[in-house]
Amino acid sequence: MKSPVHFVALLLAVRLFVPGAAQAAPELFWLTDSVPKKAQPAAVHAHGNTDAVMNGEEADTIHNATKHLWFRVGDQLADAAYLDAKEFSGQLLVLDALGMRSTVDQVPASGLAHSKMEFKELGFNNAYARRELLSEQTLWVQTAKAEVLKGSCCEREVAPEQLKAISDPDQPLELVREHMDKEKLFTRIVSGDTLQFTVLGRGQPLAGVPVTMLTQQGWQKKAISNEQGVVEFTLIRDYFPAWNDFRRRTKESYVLVADREVAETGMFQGNAYKKVHYQTTLSGKYAPSPHDYKSYAYGLGIAVFVLAFGGLGVYLYRRRRVKPFQEVRFSEGS
């Protein structure tokens, strides 16, 4: 990480513009810690760097001091593309649990845009990536955010501010996940949980902002922020594997999207714009509810019980139907 400086100087935007082309809304831009399932070989793999994970397996990385983020585009989360290193060359702005700012350069991994961060202190940290493009006379400013946790399942003395959700007052539009009651550094978000988010603009709550929640399985729901800038969503149960394929440690992605358009004029790469459309995303993970895998276990137990005692009942019934051999002799002359 580099020395802290002001956000405007820190965050390099990727600026995309095609002269004379009428562009629709850009693809959704978001961050993920999910390792790419199919990583393309890097054209240049500097210094033998093998820090990219290739097999797409999810792992528990909460304890790790090293965190990885990739850049994705698309609103179909399961199939969203990972950006190539040539498609995104911006930096990450990192706001750590103690309020310190720094930037992280992109380090391509397997040819994909990728950033690696190191955290010494426990707590919740924010990472922001930004890109801009012009569509007709509207400047789109897209900010992708991820809440990055360095946690511990062990009881340790942690400053209260390290357990709080943090925000950046320089962000024109931001989503903040309000932490649940008694949330610690190893709390798992699961299906069935009701989550609250606050929409902020330059650190102030914004009312009337449309927010959409998207999940990996394709479910989505919309809400409008109230006077306090708050929206609420309940994570539905959308993980329905066969009982023998159920994995209690699986995690699925969700992405929140907030949009706000304002009448601002200016120039972008020599072209005038009349409006600015701010779009921000906040990505996260959730696991199956404990009730789900308990019900699978109960179902399996009942099935075993029925098979075992049903088989025993059939066996005993058939045993009772078997008659012992008995020889009867008779004489025709008698």
N, C-alpha and C positions, 0 to 999 in steps of 0.2 A: 504494500500500500504506500501511496505517496503522501507527502505532507498535506495537511488540510488547507484548503483555499475555498474561495467563494464558489457557490454552486454553478454560476454562469460560466466561470472559467473552468470548472471541473468537468462538466458534463459536455462532451463533444457529441453533437447531434449528427446523425446520418441524414443528409439532405438529398432527397430524390426528386427530380423534376424532369418531365419529358415535354419540351416546348410544343405547343400547339395541340397537345393530346388532352382530350376531356377524360378525366379520371374519375372513377367511382370512389366510394369510400374505401380506404386502404384496408388490407387484411388486419385482423386483430393481432396485436403485438404483445407478447407476454413472456414471462420468465419461468423457468422450471428447474428443479434439481433432479428430475428424472433423466437417467442416462439414456442416450439414444440407442434404440434397439438395433439399428443398422447404421454403423458409422462408416463413412466412406474413407478410404485411405488418404492421408494427407499428402499433398503434393510435396511439401517440405516439412519434415518433422524435426524441428530445430532441437539440437543438443540431445537427441535420442529421447525426447519427452514422451513417456508412456503413461502420463497422468490421466489420460482419458480412459474411462471404463467402456469396454466395447460390447458387453453382452446384454445390456439393458436390464439387468437384474436390480430390483429394488433392495435397498439395505438400510439398516438403522444407522444413520449418520449423526444422530443428535449429539452424541458425546464428542464427536470429532472436532478438532480445532480448525481443520481445513474444510471449506465448503466450496461446492462447485455449482455454477449456474450456466444454463444454456438459454439461447434465445429462440423463440418459436413464433410462428405466424399462422393464423387460422382460427375459426371459431368452432371447428369440429375437433375437440381436444385430443381425442384418441388418435386422430390422423394428422394433426397439425404438423407442418414441416419445421424441421430444425434449420435455422438460417446458416448458410454457408459463411465461412470466414470472410469471403470476398463480398458478401451481401451486407454484412454489418461489421463495422470497424470501430464503433464507439466505445466509450469507457463506461464503467459502472460508477455511480456515486454511492458510497457506503456511509450510512449514518449508524454508528454503533450504539450499544446499550448505554454508554456513558455520554452520548451526545457529541462525540468527535466525528468529524467529517474526513473522508479520504477518497481517493479514486483508485480504481483497479483497472489496469490495462487488460485488454482482451488477449488471451493466449489460446490460439487455435488448437483444437483437439480433434484429431482424425479429420481435419479439414473443415470442422464446424466451428462457428463462433462460440466461444466459451470463456468464462472468467473463473478464476480461483481466488478465494479469500482466506485469510488467516485471522482467527479471533483468539485472543488470550483470555478475555473475561467472559464469564457466564452471562447469559441474558439474551434478549431479543434485539436483533439488528435489522435495519432496512437496507435493501439494495434497490437502486433505481437505474433504469436504462431509458434513453430517450431518442426518438427519431422524428424528423419533420419532413413533410412533403406538401406540394401545392397541387390542389385539385381544382381546376378552373380558377375561381377567384377566392377560394377558401384555403387557408393555411391549416393543415392538420398537424397538431402537436400531440404525439403519442408517447405516453410515459408508462413503462412497464415496471411494476414493483413486486418484490418478494420479501416476505418477513422471514429472516434467517435466524434460526435458534441454535445457540450453543447451550445445551442443557446438561442435566445430570439427574439420574434417578436416586442419587444419594442425598441425604439431608445435609445441606451446607448453608452457612451464613451468607446470604446474598442481599445486597442493598435493595430496598423496595423499588427504586427507580429501574433496576435491571429486570424487574418482573412486569413492568408496565409496557403497554403499547406506545410506540413513539411515532412522531410525525415530523415532517420537514416543512417549516413555515415558508420556504421559498418555492414550494411546488404550487403551480397554478391550479391543479386539481389533484386530489389524493384520496384514496380509500384507506381507512384505518380499521383493522379488526379489533373490536373491543374485547379484551380478554374476559373469559368466563370467571365466575366467582371461584375463588380458591385455586385459580389456575397457577400451576407451578412450572418448573423447567422441564417437566417430562409428561405434561398433560397431552393425552391423545384426543384429537377431534374425531368423533365417530358419527355415523349416520344416525339421525334422530336428534342430534344436538341442534339447538336454536342459536344462531350466531347473529350478533349485532355488528354493524359496520357504520362508521361515520364518514360522511363526505365533507372534505375540507377544501377550501380555496385559500391559498396563502395563510394557512393555519386557522382559518375561521370556518365554522360550520355553514354549509350551503343547503338551503331548502329547495325543494322542487326539482332536484336533479334525478333523472331516470337512471336506475341501476339494474343491471341484469346479472343473474347468476347462471353460469354454465357448468355442467359436470361432464366428466369423462364419458359417461354412458349416453350423453346426448340430451339429458333433461335440462330445461332452463325455466327461469321464472323472473318476472320483472317487478320492480317496486319503485316508489318515488320517495325520496328523502323527506322527512318531516321537518318541522321548524327547527329542531335541534340538529338537523343534518343526518339523522339516523335512519337506517333501513334494517330490516330483519328478515332472515331466511332460515328455514328449517331444512337441514340436509335430509333428503329422502333416502330410503333404502333402495338402492338400484344395483346391488351386487347379488346375483342369483345363479351361482354355479351349481353344478351337480354336487351332491353331498360329499362324494369322494374327491372333488376338486376344490373344496372350500379351503381357503388359506386365511387364517385369522390375522396374519401379519401383512396382508396385502394392503396397499394404499392406492387411492385413486385421486385424481386431480380435480380441483374446481378453480374457476376463474371468475372474478367479479369485474364488471365493466361499467364505468360511469362516463357519460358524455355531457359536455356543456359547450354551447356555441355562443360566442360574444361578437359584437360588432366592433372589431378593431381593424384599423387600416395600417398598411405598411408595405415594405418591399421585401421580397424574398428572391435572392439570386437574380436581381434585376427585373423582377416581375411584381406587379402590384397585387395586393389582396385586400378584400373588403371585410372578410370575416375570419375569425380564428376558431377552429373546432378543437377543443381540448378533449382528449380521450385518455383515460387512465385505466389500467388493469391491476388487479391484485390477485395473485395465484396462491394456492395452498393445497394441502392434502388432507384427506380424511380416511378413516379405516372403518371396517364393518363394526356395527354395534356388538358388544359382548353378548347381548340377547340373541343375536343371529347365530353365532357359533354354538351357544348353549342349546338353542333349539335344535340345531343340527345334531348335537351330541345326544340330546334327549330322544330325538327321532331315531337315531341309530340304536340307542339302548332299547327303546320299545320294540324296534324291528328284531333285534337279537332275542329279546324276551319272547316275542310271539313265535319266532322260528323254533327256539329251544323248547319251550313248553308245548307248542303245537306239535312238534315232532315227538316229544315224550308222550303226549296224549294219544297220538295215532299209534305209537308203539304199544302202549298199554292196552288200547282198545283191541288191537289185532291179537295181542297175547291172550286176552280173555276170550276171543272167538275161537281160538285153537282148542280142539277137543282131543284128549289123550286117546291113544289106540286101545280098543277093547275088542277082544275076540269072543264071538258068540257061536256056540256049537249046538246043533239040533239034530235029531234023528227023525227020518221020514217014516219009520216004522212004528213009532210010538203014538 
